[in-house]
Amino acid sequence: MPGWSVLVVLAIVVVGTVGLLLMAREAGGWTGSGVGLAAVGLAILGLAFAWAARPAHGVMPPETEPLRGSVTLAVLVGVGTVLGLVGAGVTSWFLLSEPASGLGRRGQGAGLVLAVAVLASVPTLVRAGTGRLHLWCVSTDSDGLRYRGGRTDRTIAWDAIGSVALNEVGTQVVVRPRADGEPPLRFSALCFDVPAGRVVERIEAARGRRRPRGPGPVPWR
């Protein structure tokens, strides 16, 4: 990932966090506490982004074991998301239940937007609580390439894979099937503790070992 884009995202996170903290100090009470929690959640998500964008130097596991995503990254994303949603929920509740807090209709509108955002995240939280939100994992076995991550759980047979490569900026692995019209499999290469190029190399190596080979040379007579 280009260094300038990382700095831009982190600068936005810092400005947003400072702005939320100032709002929390100004609001006070439960509303201020909610905004403060949201600010902490945003800061942790910024830390998660910085962790994902760092140069990875992890050790590739043996070929017989799946390549699993970074546990540290998963914890940072989970904690930051939960704190942000709790803060947004607390803030929206008190903005909607206390319209006479001095913010008037603007406060009610902001509370309604926050409430909709929190409610929209409920299905994802339910999936996470019931174990249906997967940690990033790439498996290469005899059946083909299998990727599990978030809501995605997809397997592509080896002979159905057309190409495997990184996207233009090197942040995603793109697996394109041979069949026309079938959507490619895309997943983040930054979720793992190994360099992005090594993820592609591992898939290509497994694909090469299982690629059907033609008949051997005909013996000379």
ZILIN-V895089 format. One record per residue. N is the residue number from 1. RES is the residue in three letters. PHI is phi as a letter, one per 40 degrees, with the letter a starting at -180 (* if undefined). Layout:
n:N res:RES phi:PHI
n:N res:RES phi:PHI
This chain:
n:1 res:MET phi:*
n:2 res:PRO phi:d
n:3 res:GLY phi:c
n:4 res:TRP phi:c
n:5 res:SER phi:c
n:6 res:VAL phi:c
n:7 res:LEU phi:c
n:8 res:VAL phi:c
n:9 res:VAL phi:c
n:10 res:LEU phi:c
n:11 res:ALA phi:c
n:12 res:ILE phi:c
n:13 res:VAL phi:c
n:14 res:VAL phi:c
n:15 res:VAL phi:c
n:16 res:GLY phi:c
n:17 res:THR phi:c
n:18 res:VAL phi:c
n:19 res:GLY phi:c
n:20 res:LEU phi:c
n:21 res:LEU phi:c
n:22 res:LEU phi:c
n:23 res:MET phi:c
n:24 res:ALA phi:c
n:25 res:ARG phi:c
n:26 res:GLU phi:c
n:27 res:ALA phi:c
n:28 res:GLY phi:g
n:29 res:GLY phi:g
n:30 res:TRP phi:c
n:31 res:THR phi:c
n:32 res:GLY phi:c
n:33 res:SER phi:c
n:34 res:GLY phi:c
n:35 res:VAL phi:c
n:36 res:GLY phi:c
n:37 res:LEU phi:c
n:38 res:ALA phi:c
n:39 res:ALA phi:c
n:40 res:VAL phi:c
n:41 res:GLY phi:c
n:42 res:LEU phi:c
n:43 res:ALA phi:c
n:44 res:ILE phi:c
n:45 res:LEU phi:c
n:46 res:GLY phi:c
n:47 res:LEU phi:c
n:48 res:ALA phi:c
n:49 res:PHE phi:c
n:50 res:ALA phi:c
n:51 res:TRP phi:c
n:52 res:ALA phi:c
n:53 res:ALA phi:c
n:54 res:ARG phi:c
n:55 res:PRO phi:c
n:56 res:ALA phi:c
n:57 res:HIS phi:b
n:58 res:GLY phi:c
n:59 res:VAL phi:c
n:60 res:MET phi:c
n:61 res:PRO phi:c
n:62 res:PRO phi:d
n:63 res:GLU phi:c
n:64 res:THR phi:c
n:65 res:GLU phi:b
n:66 res:PRO phi:c
n:67 res:LEU phi:c
n:68 res:ARG phi:b
n:69 res:GLY phi:c
n:70 res:SER phi:c
n:71 res:VAL phi:c
n:72 res:THR phi:d
n:73 res:LEU phi:c
n:74 res:ALA phi:c
n:75 res:VAL phi:c
n:76 res:LEU phi:c
n:77 res:VAL phi:c
n:78 res:GLY phi:c
n:79 res:VAL phi:c
n:80 res:GLY phi:c
n:81 res:THR phi:c
n:82 res:VAL phi:c
n:83 res:LEU phi:c
n:84 res:GLY phi:c
n:85 res:LEU phi:c
n:86 res:VAL phi:c
n:87 res:GLY phi:c
n:88 res:ALA phi:c
n:89 res:GLY phi:c
n:90 res:VAL phi:c
n:91 res:THR phi:c
n:92 res:SER phi:c
n:93 res:TRP phi:c
n:94 res:PHE phi:c
n:95 res:LEU phi:c
n:96 res:LEU phi:c
n:97 res:SER phi:c
n:98 res:GLU phi:b
n:99 res:PRO phi:c
n:100 res:ALA phi:c
n:101 res:SER phi:c
n:102 res:GLY phi:h
n:103 res:LEU phi:c
n:104 res:GLY phi:g
n:105 res:ARG phi:c
n:106 res:ARG phi:c
n:107 res:GLY phi:c
n:108 res:GLN phi:c
n:109 res:GLY phi:c
n:110 res:ALA phi:c
n:111 res:GLY phi:c
n:112 res:LEU phi:c
n:113 res:VAL phi:c
n:114 res:LEU phi:c
n:115 res:ALA phi:c
n:116 res:VAL phi:c
n:117 res:ALA phi:c
n:118 res:VAL phi:c
n:119 res:LEU phi:c
n:120 res:ALA phi:c
n:121 res:SER phi:c
n:122 res:VAL phi:d
n:123 res:PRO phi:d
n:124 res:THR phi:c
n:125 res:LEU phi:c
n:126 res:VAL phi:c
n:127 res:ARG phi:c
n:128 res:ALA phi:c
n:129 res:GLY phi:c
n:130 res:THR phi:c
n:131 res:GLY phi:g
n:132 res:ARG phi:b
n:133 res:LEU phi:b
n:134 res:HIS phi:c
n:135 res:LEU phi:c
n:136 res:TRP phi:d
n:137 res:CYS phi:a
n:138 res:VAL phi:b
n:139 res:SER phi:b
n:140 res:THR phi:b
n:141 res:ASP phi:b
n:142 res:SER phi:c
n:143 res:ASP phi:c
n:144 res:GLY phi:h
n:145 res:LEU phi:c
n:146 res:ARG phi:b
n:147 res:TYR phi:b
n:148 res:ARG phi:b
n:149 res:GLY phi:a
n:150 res:GLY phi:g
n:151 res:ARG phi:c
n:152 res:THR phi:c
n:153 res:ASP phi:a
n:154 res:ARG phi:b
n:155 res:THR phi:b
n:156 res:ILE phi:b
n:157 res:ALA phi:c
n:158 res:TRP phi:d
n:159 res:ASP phi:c
n:160 res:ALA phi:c
n:161 res:ILE phi:c
n:162 res:GLY phi:c
n:163 res:SER phi:a
n:164 res:VAL phi:b
n:165 res:ALA phi:a
n:166 res:LEU phi:c
n:167 res:ASN phi:c
n:168 res:GLU phi:d
n:169 res:VAL phi:c
n:170 res:GLY phi:g
n:171 res:THR phi:b
n:172 res:GLN phi:b
n:173 res:VAL phi:c
n:174 res:VAL phi:b
n:175 res:VAL phi:b
n:176 res:ARG phi:b
n:177 res:PRO phi:c
n:178 res:ARG phi:c
n:179 res:ALA phi:c
n:180 res:ASP phi:c
n:181 res:GLY phi:g
n:182 res:GLU phi:c
n:183 res:PRO phi:c
n:184 res:PRO phi:c
n:185 res:LEU phi:c
n:186 res:ARG phi:b
n:187 res:PHE phi:a
n:188 res:SER phi:c
n:189 res:ALA phi:c
n:190 res:LEU phi:c
n:191 res:CYS phi:c
n:192 res:PHE phi:b
n:193 res:ASP phi:c
n:194 res:VAL phi:b
n:195 res:PRO phi:d
n:196 res:ALA phi:d
n:197 res:GLY phi:c
n:198 res:ARG phi:c
n:199 res:VAL phi:c
n:200 res:VAL phi:c
n:201 res:GLU phi:c
n:202 res:ARG phi:c
n:203 res:ILE phi:c
n:204 res:GLU phi:c
n:205 res:ALA phi:c
n:206 res:ALA phi:c
n:207 res:ARG phi:c
n:208 res:GLY phi:c
n:209 res:ARG phi:c
n:210 res:ARG phi:b
n:211 res:ARG phi:c
n:212 res:PRO phi:d
n:213 res:ARG phi:b
n:214 res:GLY phi:c
n:215 res:PRO phi:c
n:216 res:GLY phi:c
n:217 res:PRO phi:c
n:218 res:VAL phi:c
n:219 res:PRO phi:c
n:220 res:TRP phi:c
n:221 res:ARG phi:b
